[in-house]
Amino acid sequence: MPFGKRSKAHVAYFFGREIERWSEVRGAPTKTGIPTHHAKDPALANGMLIAGLGRGIDIDGLAHAILEAHWRDDADLADRLTLASIGRSVGVDPDSLLDRATTPEVQQVYRANTEEAVRRSVFGSPTYVVDGDMFYGQDRLEMVERALRRPYVATWSKVGAT
C-alpha cells in the first residue's frame, strides 16, 4: 500500500522512528521526516540508471549517490539538473545518461522491469531475489547474504498467500 494511503500513525512511525533507527544501524544519515519529493515519479532517475548499464560506469555508486541524495539531502530525483549534479559528484558524465533515460528503448526496459516485478509479486522496495527466493526490505540484507552462500530450505508457497 502506498504511504499516502497508510494511517497517519504508520507513516509517522516509519518516517520518524523506523528510518531513524535504520539510519543509525547502517551508518547512513537521513533527513528527519518524509523527504519533500518522496511521492514524485522516479522514472527519470530509474531511466538514468538503466541507461548507464553496460557502459562501464559504477552503477552501484551512482544508485547509492541517488538514494543518499534523496534520503539525506532531500533531493528532487525527478529533476534533471539535480540528477546531473548527483552524477557529476560520483564522476559520471550524466548528460548522455539523462538524454537516453527517456528514450523508448530505455523506457521499454523500465516497463519490462516493472512487469517482471509484478509477475514475481514484488510489493515494495527494496526487494532482492536470490535463485527465485524473494527478500523484501533492507532489513533482510543479512538473509540475502546468507542465501548467496547457502540457499534457505523452501517450505512456503505463494498459493494462498495474501
C-alpha positions as CSV (number, residue, x, y, z in Angstrom):
1,M,0.0,0.0,0.0
2,P,1.4,3.4,-0.9
3,F,2.5,5.5,2.0
4,G,-0.1,8.1,1.1
5,K,-2.9,5.6,1.8
6,R,-1.5,4.2,5.1
7,S,-2.6,5.5,8.5
8,K,-1.0,8.7,9.8
9,A,0.4,6.8,12.7
10,H,2.1,4.3,10.4
11,V,3.6,7.0,8.2
12,A,4.7,9.0,11.2
13,Y,6.3,5.9,12.8
14,F,8.1,4.8,9.6
15,F,9.4,8.2,8.5
16,G,10.2,9.0,12.1
17,R,11.4,6.3,14.4
18,E,12.0,3.4,11.9
19,I,14.1,5.4,9.5
20,E,16.0,7.0,12.4
21,R,16.9,3.5,13.8
22,W,18.0,2.1,10.4
23,S,20.0,5.3,9.8
24,E,21.9,4.6,13.0
25,V,22.3,0.8,12.3
26,R,23.5,1.3,8.7
27,G,25.6,4.4,9.5
28,A,23.7,6.2,6.8
29,P,22.5,9.7,7.8
30,T,19.0,10.7,6.8
31,K,16.8,13.8,6.9
32,T,14.1,13.9,9.6
33,G,10.6,13.1,8.4
34,I,9.3,12.4,4.9
35,P,11.5,13.6,2.1
36,T,9.9,16.5,0.4
37,H,9.9,14.9,-3.1
38,H,9.2,11.3,-1.9
39,A,6.0,11.0,-3.9
40,K,7.4,12.2,-7.2
41,D,7.8,10.0,-10.3
42,P,11.1,8.1,-10.2
43,A,11.1,7.3,-13.9
44,L,13.9,9.8,-14.8
45,A,16.3,8.6,-12.1
46,N,15.5,4.9,-12.9
47,G,15.9,5.6,-16.6
48,M,19.3,7.2,-15.9
49,L,20.4,4.1,-14.1
50,I,19.1,1.8,-16.9
51,A,20.8,4.0,-19.5
52,G,24.1,3.5,-17.6
53,L,24.0,-0.3,-17.6
54,G,26.7,-1.8,-19.8
55,R,28.6,1.4,-20.1
56,G,31.4,0.6,-17.7
57,I,30.3,3.1,-15.1
58,D,29.9,2.3,-11.4
59,I,26.1,1.9,-11.4
60,D,26.1,0.8,-7.8
61,G,27.9,4.0,-6.8
62,L,25.5,6.1,-8.9
63,A,22.5,4.4,-7.4
64,H,23.9,4.8,-3.9
65,A,24.5,8.5,-4.5
66,I,21.0,9.0,-5.9
67,L,19.4,7.3,-2.9
68,E,21.7,9.1,-0.5
69,A,20.7,12.4,-2.0
70,H,17.0,11.6,-1.7
71,W,17.2,10.3,1.9
72,R,19.9,12.5,3.4
73,D,19.8,15.7,1.3
74,D,16.1,15.8,0.4
75,A,16.9,15.9,-3.3
76,D,14.3,16.0,-6.1
77,L,15.0,12.9,-8.1
78,A,12.5,13.9,-10.8
79,D,14.6,17.0,-11.6
80,R,17.2,16.7,-14.4
81,L,19.6,19.3,-13.0
82,T,19.6,17.6,-9.6
83,L,20.3,14.2,-11.2
84,A,23.1,15.7,-13.3
85,S,24.7,17.2,-10.2
86,I,24.5,13.8,-8.4
87,G,26.0,12.1,-11.4
88,R,28.9,14.5,-11.6
89,S,29.5,14.1,-7.8
90,V,30.4,10.5,-8.4
91,G,32.5,11.0,-11.6
92,V,29.8,10.1,-14.1
93,D,29.1,12.2,-17.2
94,P,25.3,12.5,-16.7
95,D,24.2,14.2,-19.9
96,S,24.3,11.2,-22.2
97,L,22.6,9.1,-19.5
98,L,19.8,11.6,-18.9
99,D,19.4,12.1,-22.7
100,R,18.9,8.3,-23.0
101,A,16.7,8.0,-19.9
102,T,13.5,8.9,-21.6
103,T,14.1,7.2,-24.9
104,P,11.7,4.4,-26.0
105,E,14.4,1.8,-25.6
106,V,15.2,2.7,-22.0
107,Q,11.6,3.2,-21.1
108,Q,10.8,-0.3,-22.6
109,V,13.4,-1.8,-20.2
110,Y,11.8,0.1,-17.3
111,R,8.3,-1.2,-18.2
112,A,9.7,-4.7,-18.6
113,N,11.4,-4.5,-15.2
114,T,8.1,-3.3,-13.7
115,E,6.2,-6.1,-15.4
116,E,8.7,-8.6,-14.1
117,A,8.3,-7.2,-10.6
118,V,4.5,-7.6,-10.8
119,R,4.9,-11.2,-12.1
120,R,7.2,-12.0,-9.1
121,S,4.7,-10.4,-6.7
122,V,7.2,-7.7,-5.6
123,F,5.2,-5.3,-3.4
124,G,7.9,-2.8,-2.3
125,S,11.4,-1.6,-2.4
126,P,14.0,-2.8,-1.9
127,T,13.3,-6.4,-2.9
128,Y,16.0,-8.9,-3.6
129,V,15.6,-12.2,-5.4
130,V,18.3,-14.9,-4.9
131,D,17.7,-18.1,-7.0
132,G,13.9,-17.4,-7.1
133,D,13.7,-16.7,-3.3
134,M,12.4,-13.2,-2.6
135,F,13.6,-11.0,0.3
136,Y,11.7,-7.7,1.0
137,G,13.3,-4.8,2.9
138,Q,16.7,-3.5,3.6
139,D,16.5,-5.3,7.0
140,R,16.8,-8.6,5.1
141,L,20.3,-7.9,3.8
142,E,21.9,-10.4,6.2
143,M,19.4,-13.0,5.0
144,V,20.3,-12.2,1.3
145,E,24.0,-12.6,2.2
146,R,23.3,-15.9,3.8
147,A,21.2,-17.1,0.8
148,L,24.0,-16.2,-1.6
149,R,26.2,-18.6,0.4
150,R,23.6,-21.3,1.2
151,P,20.0,-21.3,0.0
152,Y,17.2,-21.5,2.5
153,V,15.0,-24.6,2.6
154,A,11.8,-23.7,0.7
155,T,8.6,-24.7,2.5
156,W,6.4,-21.6,1.9
157,S,4.3,-21.4,-1.2
158,K,2.7,-18.4,-2.9
159,V,-0.5,-20.3,-3.2
160,G,-2.9,-18.8,-0.8
161,A,-0.5,-16.1,0.2
162,T,-2.1,-12.6,0.7
